[in-house]
């Protein structure tokens, strides 16, 4: 997950102001979808800084907001996969250098070839840029339906989990998320790894 606290203060302020304008805009749904799409491709937008305030202001539309964020992410995942599949040989190296390192990409590529579905599923919660997983999935010709399924499951946990947090905690959701997101990430990661290991043993 992106960490808004790592952003420079001026950049965080701009994102916060944009989020506040978006909350009361008649283009809120479109803006959220575009933000999710851009976050999943290359632009490091801390989507939680936009999504949580939107959910708090529109609690009767939490499920819809989570779904829009998920669809925006999946649209971005599709573009990233297709770039990796069709044009990685031409511009892939430049794209990798924008979001990671060649060494990390090679490691991810090997993981994709060995455990593609479970690796993509875990990318939603482990510190590997989602963009690298998209490019690697396309570059290795990994099954597109399985890639999309794993992406949808991992990001659904993120977005619908935030929605559930807002339903439970209300206006305290943002503070609770910032305070406990590291612990939550650890718990979810352990859960994914346990399921992954069990599936490997049964397989």
C-alpha positions in Angstrom: 0.0 0.0 0.0 1.1 3.5 -0.6 2.2 5.4 2.4 0.9 9.0 2.4 3.3 9.8 5.3 6.3 9.3 3.1 5.2 12.1 0.7 6.7 15.6 1.1 4.5 17.9 3.3 3.7 20.2 0.4 2.7 17.3 -1.9 0.6 15.8 0.9 -1.2 19.2 1.3 -1.9 19.4 -2.4 -3.4 15.9 -2.4 -5.5 16.7 0.7 -6.8 19.8 -0.9 -7.6 18.0 -4.1 -9.4 15.3 -2.1 -11.5 17.8 -0.2 -12.6 19.4 -3.5 -13.4 16.0 -5.0 -15.6 15.1 -2.1 -18.2 17.7 -3.0 -17.7 17.6 -6.7 -20.3 16.2 -9.0 -17.4 14.5 -10.7 -16.3 12.6 -7.6 -16.9 9.1 -9.0 -15.0 9.9 -12.2 -12.2 11.6 -10.3 -11.8 8.6 -8.0 -11.7 6.2 -10.9 -9.0 8.2 -12.6 -7.0 8.5 -9.5 -7.1 4.8 -8.9 -6.2 4.1 -12.5 -3.2 6.5 -12.4 -2.1 5.1 -9.0 -2.0 1.5 -10.4 0.1 2.5 -13.4 2.9 4.9 -12.6 1.9 7.9 -10.6 2.4 7.5 -6.8 -0.9 8.8 -5.6 -1.7 7.7 -2.0 -5.2 6.6 -2.8 -6.3 6.2 0.8 -5.9 9.9 1.3 -8.6 10.4 -1.3 -10.8 7.3 -0.8 -11.2 7.5 3.0 -12.5 11.1 3.1 -14.8 10.3 0.2 -16.2 7.3 2.1 -16.6 9.4 5.3 -18.5 12.1 3.5 -20.6 9.6 1.4 -21.2 6.7 3.8 -24.3 5.6 1.9 -22.2 5.0 -1.1 -19.2 3.2 0.4 -19.7 0.0 -1.5 -20.0 2.0 -4.8 -16.8 4.0 -4.0 -14.9 0.8 -3.2 -16.1 -0.7 -6.5 -15.1 2.3 -8.5 -11.6 2.3 -6.9 -11.3 -1.4 -7.7 -12.4 -1.0 -11.3 -10.0 1.9 -11.8 -7.2 -0.2 -10.5 -8.1 -3.2 -12.7 -8.2 -0.9 -15.8 -4.7 0.2 -14.9 -3.6 -3.4 -14.4 -4.9 -4.3 -17.8 -2.9 -1.5 -19.4 0.2 -2.5 -17.5 -0.2 -6.1 -18.5 -0.7 -5.2 -22.2 2.4 -3.0 -22.1 4.4 -5.8 -20.7 3.0 -8.3 -23.2 3.3 -6.3 -26.4 6.0 -3.6 -26.0 8.2 -4.6 -23.1 11.1 -5.4 -25.4 10.9 -1.9 -26.8 10.4 0.3 -23.7 10.2 -2.1 -20.8 13.6 -1.1 -19.4 12.7 2.5 -19.2 9.4 1.7 -17.5 11.2 -0.5 -15.0 13.6 2.3 -14.1 10.7 4.6 -13.4 9.3 2.5 -10.6 12.0 0.1 -9.5 15.4 -1.4 -10.4 16.3 -4.0 -13.1 17.4 -6.4 -10.3 14.0 -6.2 -8.5 12.2 -6.7 -11.8 14.2 -9.8 -12.6 13.4 -11.2 -9.2 9.7 -10.5 -9.7 9.8 -12.0 -13.2 11.2 -15.2 -11.7 8.5 -15.2 -9.0 5.9 -14.7 -11.6 7.1 -17.7 -13.6 7.2 -19.9 -10.5 4.1 -18.8 -8.5 2.3 -16.3 -10.6 -1.2 -16.2 -9.1 -0.1 -16.3 -5.5 2.6 -13.7 -6.1 0.2 -11.3 -7.7 -2.2 -11.9 -4.9 0.4 -11.1 -2.3 1.6 -7.9 -4.2 -1.4 -6.1 -2.9 0.0 -6.3 0.6 3.8 -6.8 0.3 6.3 -4.0 -0.5 6.7 -4.7 -4.2 5.4 -2.0 -6.6 2.2 -3.3 -8.3 3.5 -1.8 -11.6 6.4 -4.2 -11.6 4.0 -7.2 -11.2 1.9 -5.9 -14.1 4.9 -5.6 -16.4 6.3 -8.9 -15.3 3.0 -10.7 -15.8 2.7 -9.4 -19.4 6.4 -9.9 -20.2 6.2 -13.6 -19.1 2.9 -14.1 -20.9 1.3 -15.1 -17.6 -2.4 -16.0 -17.9 -4.3 -12.8 -18.2 -7.5 -14.1 -16.5 -5.6 -15.4 -13.5 -3.6 -12.2 -13.3 -6.8 -10.2 -13.2 -8.4 -12.5 -10.7 -5.4 -12.2 -8.4 -5.3 -8.4 -8.8 -9.0 -8.1 -8.1 -8.8 -10.2 -5.0 -5.8 -8.4 -3.6 -7.1 -4.9 -4.2 -10.6 -5.8 -3.1 -9.2 -6.6 0.3 -7.6 -3.1 0.3 -10.6 -1.1 -0.9 -13.5 -2.9 0.7 -11.5 -3.3 3.9 -11.2 0.5 4.0 -14.9 0.7 3.4 -15.6 -1.6 6.4 -13.2 0.5 8.5 -15.2 3.6 7.7 -18.5 1.9 8.5 -17.2 0.8 11.9 -15.0 3.8 12.9 -16.7 6.7 11.1 -14.7 9.9 11.2 -11.9 8.2 13.1 -11.2 5.8 10.2 -8.3 7.9 8.8 -6.5 8.1 12.1 -7.0 4.5 12.9 -5.8 3.5 9.4 -2.6 5.6 9.8 -2.0 4.2 13.3 -2.5 0.5 12.5 -1.8 0.1 8.8 1.6 -1.5 9.3 0.2 -4.1 11.7 -2.7 -4.7 9.4 -0.3 -5.2 6.5 1.7 -7.7 8.5 -1.4 -9.7 9.5 -2.7 -9.8 5.9 0.7 -10.7 4.5 1.0 -13.6 7.0 -2.5 -14.8 6.0 -1.6 -14.8 2.3 1.6 -16.6 2.9 -0.1 -19.3 5.0 -2.7 -19.9 2.3 0.0 -19.8 -0.4 2.0 -22.4 1.6 -1.0 -24.6 2.2 -2.0 -24.5 -1.5 1.5 -25.4 -2.5 1.5 -28.4 -0.2 -1.9 -29.6 -1.4 -0.8 -29.1 -5.0 
